[in-house]
Amino acid sequence: MKPDEVKHRYVKNDMPALNIQARIMPESFNEADRTVKVQYTAGARVMRFGFFEGAYGTYMEELSTEKGHVRLERLKAGKVPLLDSHRAYSLENVIGTTLDGDEEYADCKFSSREAVQPIFQDVKDGIHKNISVGYRVYKYEDITGDEDEIRVLRAIDWEPLEISFVPVPADGGAGVRSETSTNQCVVEDARTNLNHNKETNTMDPKEKEALRETENNTSTRLETPKTETPKAEGQRNTPVEANTSEHVEQGRKQERQRIADIKDICRRSGVAQAFADKLIDDDKTVDQARALVLDELARAADEKPINGNIRVSTPEGQLSRQEAMQEYLAYRANPSKNKVTEQSRIYNGYSLVDMARECLGKDGKGLNKMDLVTRALHTTSDFPELLSATANKSLRQGYENTVRTFLPFARQITLPDFKEMSRVALSNASSLEEVVEDGEYKRGTFGEGAEKISLSTYGKIIGITRQMIINDDLDALTRVPQKLAATAARLENRLVYNVLTSNPFMSDGENLFSAAHANTFGVNLDVAGLGALRAGMRIQKDPSGNDILNIVPRFLVAPAALEVQAAKLMADISADSVANANPYRNAHELIVDGQLDATSTTNFFMIADPSVIDTIEYAYLEGQEGPYIESRETFNRDGLEIKVRHDFATIPVDHRGIARGTGA
């Protein structure tokens, strides 16, 4: 036979009904009509096992969706039932039927029986999402291409039999309905220009034998061997397929092994479970899965470069080399604040250049200082991370050591992103109402007043040059970050006190301190003035006007110009008469901040405990409470850039917990 001649090969066998995963179209759910549409096939390929011998022992199945290739009589006549988990043993397992459909989609209707209602409700609620379709194949066409590793059979005559809602959808290899009667299925190969070398090189011995038989006789039909099952006398012996159950079980074992191998490859490679599930659902072979896992790891590496540093784990309680170096650098920068341990003492006398050489190891031998530092900064050594970690530690120390006097009277929150967010005051909660006998509870709200807050970003970039490292200049790594951190802390202080001094508008259209809010008083900082502010805060009402809040101020906040006067009011001094007595001694915590003097030297404030009533809030980005450092190596200059970034915001939340005295 010439290579360009068309070869007709036919293989036939008895086939059981098969299952394949399908999907619900949730947007089509109609509760009133109790209907939903499903896509019962999309033409995807799945692997099948054990239905044929020889060349077709294992094959990829593809369901054709072309017109004329799908038998739709049952579907359009409403004779394709909806089943519970492929069970067709009784009428109770039928939970609905199909109404209509085409080569890809089917319209399904649920029964209104009471027993079906729980399944219907779960589908409506999105709990039952798994669909499996049972179908019967009558004819395959072999469409194996040169690039295909195993046979590809396209079902060009097949029929959907039932649609099932299942807990777990059947995959391609496990979709055999053993309890369903079989039908004869034919495989026809009508391909031209077959590549014999490829076929014979990739076939196992049984496949080669099957191919030789079909080429010797183009009309040969390869049938699965049949055995005769003995019958009682007077009955006819019926041909029964031999070893079908063994083939099915073998296919199932192979599929289980495929799934286990793919999961093991993904687990050891560290890829996400969802990626492993997709490989399994897409019926990838183990070799295909292994290749796709490598592609996924390469893609992840492109998105987030992998640090090539080799790190040796250290026993619990011991410092790594980098941690020990960092500890020694901190000690060098500030011996009074940082201590050196035995593990870091081994670096006593090391300069930054010496540490760069240590990080490079044998790669640093024979290099002069300039080349040594350049290589340490631009390779995968630990040196850039050491510099960044040292700067970050200094940053944290500088931030924590800078006084922020607002911390006692303001409340810290975190925000997930930079979007504007509403903050509702707790005092806006509606009051409790009487519930009469057999009466209904009324729903409460938080009422009006939603102050808006959004984060702003502040920052600065500093450079660590090669010259600084060679000169062993620790100031760039320690003192400069400390100064920037102190600046960040003072920024927070300024922004919070700006809430008190700028008297901003609130969401109700009134200034924070206003006659409408009844929290500003023209009084001096003395006993009478304190009494006026305390009385005003006690009689503040909730937004409904029904409840007196009886707020007791905790903090007295004053400018530096009034510090002495405020201290006298707080002093515990015995008076010589009742008229000279100070009823408010030790009644408040005194907070003095010079930030207030820039606006007024006479204004003072009384603020309640923020755990009792909302006052002022300050916010950080979630996971970054305070300034933090990012670093990168530079290409256009020799060195390292360190970026200090700080995300911060503050707002007044409720005017009722704050009162102001402006001086008589």
C-alpha positions in Angstrom: 0.0 0.0 0.0 1.4 3.4 -1.0 2.0 6.0 1.8 -0.4 8.5 0.3 -3.3 6.0 0.0 -6.2 6.3 2.5 -6.2 3.5 5.0 -9.5 2.4 6.5 -9.1 0.6 9.8 -12.0 -0.5 12.0 -11.9 -1.5 15.6 -15.1 -2.4 17.5 -15.9 -3.3 21.0 -18.7 -3.3 23.6 -18.5 0.0 25.5 -20.2 0.9 28.9 -21.7 4.3 29.4 -19.2 7.0 30.4 -19.2 10.0 32.7 -17.5 13.4 32.2 -17.5 16.5 34.3 -19.8 19.4 33.2 -20.7 22.8 34.6 -23.7 24.7 35.8 -24.5 28.1 34.2 -25.4 29.9 37.5 -26.7 33.0 35.7 -29.4 30.9 34.1 -30.9 29.7 37.4 -34.7 30.5 37.5 -36.2 29.9 40.9 -39.8 30.4 39.7 -39.6 27.9 36.8 -37.2 25.6 38.8 -34.9 25.5 35.8 -31.1 25.9 35.2 -28.9 25.5 32.1 -25.8 23.2 32.1 -23.0 23.0 29.7 -22.7 19.2 29.4 -19.7 19.2 27.1 -17.1 21.7 25.8 -15.1 19.4 23.6 -12.3 19.0 26.1 -10.1 15.9 26.0 -10.0 13.3 28.8 -8.0 10.1 29.1 -9.7 6.8 28.9 -8.4 3.3 29.7 -9.2 -0.4 29.3 -12.0 -0.4 26.7 -9.9 -1.6 23.7 -6.8 -3.7 23.3 -3.6 -3.0 21.5 -3.3 0.4 19.8 -6.3 1.8 21.7 -5.5 0.5 25.2 -5.1 4.0 26.4 -6.4 7.0 24.5 -7.5 10.7 24.8 -11.3 11.1 24.1 -12.7 14.2 22.6 -16.5 14.7 22.2 -17.5 16.4 19.0 -20.0 19.2 19.2 -20.6 19.5 15.5 -24.1 19.2 14.2 -25.0 15.6 13.4 -22.4 14.1 15.7 -24.7 14.2 18.8 -27.9 12.2 19.1 -30.3 14.8 20.5 -33.6 12.9 20.3 -33.7 12.0 24.0 -32.5 15.5 25.1 -35.1 17.4 23.1 -37.9 15.0 24.0 -37.3 15.5 27.7 -36.1 11.9 28.2 -32.7 12.6 29.7 -33.3 12.5 33.4 -31.7 14.6 36.2 -30.3 12.1 38.7 -28.9 12.1 42.2 -25.2 10.9 41.9 -25.8 8.7 38.8 -28.2 6.5 40.7 -30.9 5.0 38.5 -32.2 2.3 40.8 -35.6 3.8 41.5 -37.8 6.7 40.7 -36.8 8.4 43.9 -33.3 9.0 42.4 -34.8 11.1 39.5 -34.8 14.7 40.7 -35.8 16.3 37.4 -35.5 16.1 33.6 -34.2 18.0 30.6 -36.5 20.2 28.6 -34.4 21.0 25.5 -30.8 21.2 24.4 -28.3 21.3 21.6 -24.8 19.8 21.0 -23.3 21.6 24.0 -26.0 22.9 26.4 -29.1 21.4 28.1 -32.0 23.1 29.8 -32.9 21.2 33.0 -36.0 21.4 35.2 -36.1 20.2 38.9 -39.0 18.2 40.3 -41.2 20.0 42.7 -41.3 16.9 45.0 -40.6 17.7 48.7 -37.7 15.3 48.7 -36.0 17.2 45.9 -36.3 20.6 47.6 -33.1 20.4 49.6 -31.1 19.7 46.5 -32.8 22.5 44.6 -32.1 24.9 47.5 -28.4 23.9 47.6 -28.1 24.5 43.9 -29.7 27.9 44.3 -27.4 28.8 47.2 -24.3 27.7 45.2 -23.5 24.7 47.5 -24.0 22.0 44.8 -21.8 23.1 41.9 -20.7 19.7 40.7 -22.3 18.1 37.6 -21.4 14.9 35.8 -23.0 13.7 32.6 -23.4 10.1 31.5 -23.3 9.4 27.8 -22.8 6.6 25.3 -20.4 6.5 22.4 -21.3 4.6 19.2 -18.5 5.7 16.9 -15.0 7.2 17.3 -12.8 8.7 14.7 -9.0 8.4 15.2 -7.6 12.0 14.8 -4.2 11.3 16.3 -1.7 14.0 15.1 2.1 13.8 14.7 2.5 15.8 17.9 0.2 13.6 20.0 1.9 11.2 22.5 -1.0 8.8 22.7 -4.0 8.0 20.5 -6.7 10.7 20.2 -10.2 9.5 19.5 -13.0 11.9 18.6 -16.5 10.8 19.3 -18.5 11.6 16.1 -21.6 9.6 17.1 -22.6 9.8 20.8 -25.6 10.4 22.9 -26.2 12.0 26.4 -28.1 9.6 28.7 -28.4 11.4 32.0 -27.2 14.4 34.0 -26.3 14.0 37.7 -25.7 16.3 40.6 -22.7 14.7 42.4 -20.6 15.5 45.5 -17.4 15.1 43.5 -17.4 15.1 39.7 -15.9 12.1 38.0 -12.7 12.7 36.2 -11.9 11.3 32.8 -10.2 8.1 33.9 -12.7 7.1 36.5 -15.9 7.8 34.5 -17.2 4.3 33.9 -20.7 3.3 34.6 -20.3 -0.4 35.4 -23.9 -0.9 36.2 -25.0 0.3 32.8 -25.5 -2.0 29.9 -22.9 -1.9 27.1 -23.3 -0.9 23.5 -21.1 -1.6 20.4 -18.7 1.1 19.6 -16.6 1.4 16.4 -13.3 3.2 15.9 -12.6 4.3 12.4 -9.2 5.5 11.2 -9.4 7.5 7.9 -6.2 9.5 8.2 -3.9 10.1 5.2 -0.1 10.1 5.0 0.5 8.2 8.2 4.0 8.5 9.6 4.9 4.8 10.0 8.2 5.5 11.6 6.7 7.5 14.3 3.9 5.0 14.9 6.1 2.0 15.1 8.7 3.8 17.3 6.2 4.9 19.9 3.9 1.8 20.0 4.2 -1.0 22.4 4.4 -4.6 21.0 0.6 -5.1 21.1 0.0 -1.9 19.2 2.5 -2.9 16.5 0.9 -6.2 16.1 -2.6 -4.6 15.8 -1.2 -2.2 13.2 0.3 -5.0 11.1 -3.0 -6.9 11.2 -5.0 -3.9 10.0 -2.6 -3.0 7.2 -2.6 -6.6 5.9 -6.4 -6.5 5.6 -8.0 -3.1 5.4 -11.4 -4.6 6.1 -10.3 -6.5 9.2 -12.3 -5.8 12.3 -10.4 -6.4 15.6 -12.8 -7.7 18.1 -12.2 -8.2 21.8 -12.1 -12.0 22.5 -15.4 -13.4 23.7 -16.1 -16.4 25.9 -19.2 -18.5 26.1 -20.9 -18.5 29.5 -22.5 -21.9 30.1 -26.2 -21.8 30.3 -28.8 -24.2 31.6 -30.0 -26.9 29.2 -32.3 -25.5 26.6 -30.9 -22.0 26.8 -28.6 -20.4 24.2 -25.0 -19.4 25.1 -24.6 -15.6 25.0 -21.2 -14.1 24.1 -19.8 -12.2 27.1 -16.9 -9.7 26.9 -13.8 -11.2 28.5 -11.7 -9.3 31.0 -13.7 -6.1 30.6 -13.9 -5.6 34.4 -10.1 -6.3 34.6 -9.5 -3.6 32.0 -11.7 -1.1 33.8 -10.0 -1.9 37.1 -6.6 -1.5 35.5 -7.6 1.9 34.1 -8.8 3.0 37.5 -5.5 2.0 39.1 -3.6 3.9 36.4 -5.7 6.9 37.0 -5.3 6.8 40.7 -1.5 6.5 40.2 -1.6 9.5 37.8 -3.4 11.7 40.4 -1.0 10.6 43.2 2.1 11.3 41.1 0.9 14.7 40.0 0.1 15.7 43.6 3.5 14.5 44.7 5.3 16.5 42.0 3.3 19.7 42.9 3.8 19.2 46.7 7.6 18.8 46.3 7.8 21.7 43.9 5.9 24.0 46.2 3.2 25.1 43.7 -0.3 25.9 44.9 -2.8 23.2 45.4 -5.2 24.9 42.9 -2.5 24.4 40.2 -2.3 20.7 41.0 -6.1 20.4 40.9 -6.2 22.0 37.5 -3.6 19.6 36.1 -5.6 16.7 37.4 -8.9 18.1 36.1 -7.4 18.8 32.7 -6.3 15.1 32.5 -2.6 15.9 32.1 -0.2 13.0 32.0 2.5 12.8 34.6 5.2 13.9 32.1 2.9 16.8 30.9 2.3 17.8 34.5 6.0 17.8 35.3 6.7 20.1 32.4 3.9 22.4 33.3 5.1 22.6 36.9 8.6 23.6 35.6 6.9 26.3 33.5 4.9 27.5 36.5 8.0 27.8 38.6 9.8 29.7 35.9 6.9 32.1 35.5 6.8 32.7 39.3 10.6 33.3 39.2 10.1 35.9 36.5 7.4 37.7 38.5 9.4 37.6 41.8 13.1 37.0 41.3 14.4 34.2 43.6 17.1 35.2 46.0 20.1 33.0 45.0 21.7 33.2 48.4 22.4 29.9 50.0 21.5 30.0 53.7 22.5 27.5 56.3 19.9 27.0 59.1 21.2 27.6 62.6 20.1 25.8 65.8 17.4 27.4 67.9 18.8 30.2 70.1 21.9 30.8 67.9 22.4 33.7 65.6 23.0 33.2 61.9 26.1 34.8 60.4 24.1 37.8 59.1 22.4 38.3 62.4 25.7 38.2 64.3 27.2 40.8 61.9 24.1 43.0 62.3 24.3 42.8 66.1 28.0 43.8 66.0 27.3 46.7 63.7 24.6 48.0 66.0 27.0 47.7 68.9 29.6 49.7 67.0 27.1 52.4 66.2 25.7 52.8 69.7 27.5 50.8 72.5 25.3 52.3 75.2 22.1 51.1 73.6 23.2 47.8 72.0 25.1 44.9 73.5 27.4 42.4 71.9 27.1 38.7 72.5 29.6 35.9 72.3 28.3 34.9 68.8 28.8 38.4 67.4 32.0 39.1 69.3 33.9 37.1 66.7 33.5 40.1 64.3 35.2 42.4 66.7 37.4 44.8 64.7 35.7 44.0 61.4 35.1 46.9 59.0 32.4 47.0 56.5 34.9 45.9 53.8 35.8 42.9 56.0 32.2 42.0 56.3 31.7 42.3 52.5 34.7 39.9 52.1 33.1 37.5 54.6 29.8 37.5 52.8 31.5 36.7 49.4 33.6 33.9 50.9 36.0 32.4 48.4 34.7 34.7 45.6 36.2 37.7 47.5 39.8 36.4 47.6 42.4 38.4 45.7 40.2 41.4 45.1 41.1 45.0 46.0 38.7 47.0 48.1 36.9 48.7 45.2 36.3 45.5 43.3 35.4 43.7 46.5 32.6 46.1 47.5 31.3 46.3 43.9 31.0 42.5 43.7 29.5 42.2 47.2 26.8 44.8 46.3 25.9 43.3 42.9 26.0 39.6 43.4 23.8 37.2 45.4 25.8 37.6 48.6 24.2 38.5 51.9 25.9 41.9 52.0 23.1 44.1 50.6 20.6 42.5 53.0 23.0 43.0 55.9 23.2 46.7 55.1 19.4 47.0 54.7 18.8 45.1 58.0 21.2 47.3 59.9 19.6 50.4 58.6 16.1 49.1 59.4 17.1 48.3 63.0 18.5 51.8 63.4 15.3 53.2 61.9 13.1 51.3 64.4 15.2 52.5 67.3 15.1 56.1 66.2 11.3 55.9 65.7 10.6 54.3 69.1 13.0 56.7 71.0 11.3 59.8 69.6 8.6 61.2 71.9 5.1 61.2 70.5 2.9 62.8 73.2 -0.4 62.0 71.5 -0.3 58.3 72.1 -2.2 58.3 75.4 -5.3 60.2 74.2 -5.5 58.9 70.6 -6.5 55.4 69.4 -4.5 53.4 66.8 -6.2 51.6 63.9 -4.9 49.9 60.7 -6.3 50.3 57.2 -6.1 47.5 54.6 -5.4 49.9 51.6 -5.4 53.5 50.5 -9.1 53.8 49.8 -11.1 56.3 51.7 -12.9 54.7 54.6 -15.7 55.8 56.9 -15.3 55.8 60.7 -18.5 55.8 62.7 -18.4 57.1 66.3 -19.6 54.6 69.0 -21.6 57.3 70.7 -23.9 57.3 67.6 -25.3 54.0 68.6 -29.1 54.2 69.1 -30.4 53.9 72.7 -32.2 50.8 74.0 -36.0 50.9 73.9 -38.6 49.2 76.0 -40.0 46.0 74.7 -43.5 45.4 75.9 -44.9 41.9 76.6 -45.0 39.9 73.5 -43.5 42.9 71.6 -40.9 43.0 68.9 -37.3 44.3 69.3 -36.5 47.2 67.1 -33.3 47.4 65.1 -30.7 49.9 66.2 -28.2 51.8 64.1 -25.1 53.8 64.5 -26.9 56.9 63.2 -25.1 59.8 61.5 -21.6 60.9 61.5 -19.1 58.9 59.4 -15.8 60.7 59.3 -13.6 59.9 56.3 -10.0 58.7 56.6 -7.5 57.6 53.9 -3.8 57.0 54.2 -1.1 59.3 52.8 2.5 58.2 52.0 5.6 60.0 53.1 9.1 59.0 52.3 12.7 59.7 51.4 15.5 57.8 49.6 19.1 57.7 50.9 22.1 56.2 49.1 24.8 54.0 50.5 27.7 54.5 48.2 30.7 52.3 47.6 32.9 55.1 49.0 30.9 55.1 52.3 31.5 51.4 52.7 35.2 51.6 52.0 35.5 54.5 54.4 33.7 52.4 57.0 31.1 55.2 57.5 28.5 53.8 59.8 26.6 57.0 60.0 24.9 56.3 56.7 23.6 53.0 58.0 22.7 54.0 61.5 22.5 57.8 62.3 20.8 58.8 59.0 18.0 56.2 59.3 17.6 57.2 63.0 17.2 60.8 62.0 14.7 60.0 59.3 12.7 57.8 61.8 12.7 60.7 64.3 11.3 62.9 61.4 8.6 60.3 60.8 7.6 60.3 64.5 7.5 64.1 64.6 5.4 64.1 61.5 2.8 61.9 63.3 2.9 64.2 66.3 2.4 67.3 64.1 -0.5 65.8 62.2 -2.4 64.6 65.3 -2.0 68.0 67.1 -3.0 69.7 63.9 -6.5 68.1 64.5 -6.7 70.1 67.7 -5.3 73.4 66.4 -6.8 73.6 62.9 -10.3 73.0 64.1 -11.4 71.0 61.0 -14.9 70.5 59.7 -16.6 67.2 60.6 -19.1 65.2 58.6 -22.1 67.1 60.2 -20.8 70.4 58.6 -19.6 71.8 61.9 -16.1 72.5 63.1 -14.7 70.1 65.7 -14.9 72.9 68.3 -18.0 74.9 67.8 -21.1 76.3 69.7 -23.2 73.6 68.0 -21.0 70.9 69.5 -21.0 72.7 72.9 -17.3 71.9 73.5 -15.5 75.3 73.3 -15.3 77.6 76.3 -13.7 81.1 76.8 -12.1 80.3 80.1 -8.5 80.4 81.6 -6.5 77.5 82.7 -7.5 77.6 86.4 -9.8 75.8 88.7 -12.9 77.6 87.3 -11.8 76.9 83.8 -11.3 73.2 84.4 -14.7 73.0 86.1 -16.3 74.6 83.0 -14.8 72.1 80.6 -15.5 69.1 82.9 -19.2 70.2 83.3 -19.6 70.7 79.5 -18.2 67.2 78.8 -20.4 65.6 81.4 -23.7 66.9 79.9 -22.9 65.9 76.3 -25.7 63.9 74.8 -25.9 61.1 72.3 -27.1 62.0 68.8 -30.7 61.1 69.7 -30.6 63.7 72.5 -32.1 61.2 74.9 -29.0 60.0 76.9 -26.6 62.1 78.9 -23.2 60.6 78.2 -21.6 61.8 81.5 -18.1 61.8 80.1 -15.2 62.3 82.5 -12.0 63.8 81.0 -8.8 62.0 81.7 -6.1 64.1 80.0 -5.3 67.8 80.3 -3.4 68.8 77.2 -1.6 72.2 77.3 1.0 74.2 75.3 4.5 74.7 76.7 3.5 78.3 77.7 1.0 76.9 80.2 3.0 74.0 81.5 3.8 75.7 84.8 0.2 76.8 85.4 -1.0 73.3 84.5 1.5 71.7 86.8 0.4 73.8 89.7 -3.2 72.7 89.2 -2.1 69.1 89.2 0.1 69.4 92.3 -1.0 67.7 95.6 -0.7 70.7 98.0 -2.7 71.1 101.1 -4.8 74.4 101.1 -5.0 76.6 104.2 -8.8 77.1 103.6 -11.7 75.6 101.6 -11.7 78.6 99.3 -8.1 77.9 98.3 -8.6 74.2 97.8 -7.9 72.6 94.4 -10.5 69.9 93.8 -8.8 68.7 90.6 -5.4 67.8 92.0 -4.2 64.5 90.5 -7.6 64.3 88.7 -6.0 64.4 85.2 -2.9 63.2 83.4 -0.9 66.3 82.2 0.4 66.2 78.6 2.4 69.2 77.4 3.5 69.6 73.7 5.2 72.5 72.1 3.4 71.8 68.8 0.4 73.6 70.3 2.4 76.8 70.9 2.8 77.4 67.2 -0.9 78.1 66.9 -1.9 79.5 70.4 -0.2 79.9 73.8 -3.6 80.2 75.6 -5.6 77.3 74.2 -5.8 74.1 76.3 -7.8 70.9 75.9 -9.4 68.2 78.0 -9.7 64.8 76.4 -11.5 61.7 77.5 -10.1 58.1 77.6 -10.2 56.8 74.0 -11.3 53.4 75.3 -14.5 55.0 76.8 -15.5 57.3 73.9 -14.0 57.9 70.5 -11.7 60.9 70.3 -8.9 61.1 67.7 -7.7 58.1 65.6 -4.5 57.6 63.8 -4.0 54.9 61.2 -1.2 52.9 59.6 -1.2 50.6 56.6 -2.0 47.0 57.8 1.2 45.1 58.5 3.3 48.3 58.5 2.8 50.0 61.8 5.4 52.8 61.5 8.0 53.7 58.9 9.8 50.9 57.1 12.6 50.4 54.7 12.9 49.0 51.2 16.3 48.6 49.5 17.6 48.0 46.0 20.9 47.8 44.2 21.6 50.6 41.7 22.9 50.1 38.2 23.8 53.7 37.2 25.9 54.2 40.3 27.9 51.9 42.7 26.0 51.4 45.9 22.7 50.7 47.5 19.5 52.8 47.7 17.4 52.7 50.8 13.9 54.1 50.7 12.2 55.0 54.0 8.4 55.0 53.6 5.7 55.9 56.0 1.9 55.5 55.5 -0.1 57.5 58.0 -3.4 59.3 58.5 -5.4 60.8 61.4 -8.9 62.2 62.0 -11.2 63.4 64.8 -13.9 60.7 65.2 -16.3 62.3 67.8 -16.4 65.8 69.2 -18.0 64.7 72.5 -14.8 63.4 74.1 -12.8 66.6 73.5 -13.3 70.1 74.9 -11.3 73.3 74.4 -10.5 76.3 76.6 -9.5 79.5 74.7 -8.5 81.8 77.5 -10.8 84.5 79.0 
